[in-house]
Amino acid sequence: MAEKKSDSNLMAALSYLWILSVVMLILKKDDKFVIFHAKQGLVLFLASVVANFIPFLGWFLINPVLIVAMIIGFVMAIQGKEFKMPLVGNLAEKIKI
């Protein structure tokens, strides 16, 4: 059972790496832990895409904050913790899979 859990932790953590959130939503749709993190990863990914179109503010303020959020999500997921990020978590809950 520990092997399955570590697999879920790894997949959940990888879902914070931009487009991999979409991959995890498709591949691990039966794993609630992975889906929880993949939805948050998807929100962060979409926010980073939007931020890239906002000169200076997006590049130098928003994207660094999003990268820190992705790192926090990655660490929490690899540790097996469900951490609902402020704002991001609320948006992620609205995603229906």
C-alpha positions in Angstrom: 0.0 0.0 0.0 2.9 2.4 0.7 4.1 2.0 -2.9 0.7 3.1 -4.2 0.6 6.1 -2.0 4.1 7.2 -3.0 3.0 6.8 -6.7 0.0 9.1 -6.0 2.2 11.6 -4.2 4.6 11.7 -7.1 1.9 12.1 -9.7 0.2 14.8 -7.6 3.5 16.7 -7.3 4.2 16.4 -11.0 0.8 18.0 -11.7 2.2 21.3 -10.6 4.6 21.3 -13.6 2.6 23.4 -16.0 0.9 21.2 -18.7 1.4 18.0 -16.7 -1.7 19.0 -14.7 -3.8 18.3 -17.8 -2.0 15.0 -18.3 -2.6 14.0 -14.7 -6.3 15.0 -14.9 -6.7 12.5 -17.8 -4.4 9.7 -16.6 -5.3 9.7 -12.9 -9.0 10.6 -13.0 -9.8 7.9 -10.4 -7.3 9.1 -7.8 -8.9 11.9 -5.7 -5.6 13.0 -4.2 -4.0 13.4 -7.6 -7.1 15.2 -9.0 -7.1 17.6 -6.0 -3.5 18.7 -6.8 -3.9 18.5 -10.6 -6.8 21.0 -10.5 -4.8 23.4 -8.5 -1.9 22.9 -10.9 -4.2 23.6 -13.8 -5.3 26.9 -12.2 -1.7 27.9 -11.7 -0.8 26.8 -15.3 -3.6 28.9 -16.8 -2.7 31.9 -14.6 0.9 31.7 -15.8 -0.2 31.6 -19.4 -2.3 34.7 -18.8 0.4 36.4 -16.9 2.8 36.0 -19.8 0.6 38.4 -21.8 0.9 41.1 -19.2 4.1 43.0 -19.8 6.3 43.7 -16.7 3.6 43.1 -14.1 3.0 39.6 -15.2 6.6 38.8 -16.0 8.2 40.2 -12.9 5.5 40.0 -10.2 2.7 37.5 -11.0 4.9 34.7 -12.6 7.4 34.6 -9.7 4.5 34.4 -7.2 3.0 31.6 -9.3 6.3 29.7 -9.4 6.5 29.9 -5.6 2.9 28.6 -5.4 3.9 25.7 -7.7 6.9 24.8 -5.5 4.7 24.9 -2.4 2.1 22.7 -4.1 4.8 20.3 -5.3 6.3 19.9 -1.8 2.9 19.5 -0.2 1.9 16.8 -2.7 5.1 14.9 -2.5 4.6 14.8 1.3 1.1 13.4 0.8 -0.7 16.5 2.2 -3.8 18.2 0.7 -3.1 21.9 1.0 -5.8 24.1 -0.4 -4.1 27.3 -1.6 -5.8 30.6 -1.0 -7.7 31.7 -4.1 -6.2 29.0 -6.2 -8.0 26.2 -4.2 -11.4 28.0 -4.5 -11.0 28.2 -8.3 -9.8 24.6 -8.5 -12.9 23.4 -6.7 -15.1 24.8 -9.4 -13.4 22.6 -12.1 -15.7 19.7 -12.7 -14.1 16.5 -14.1 
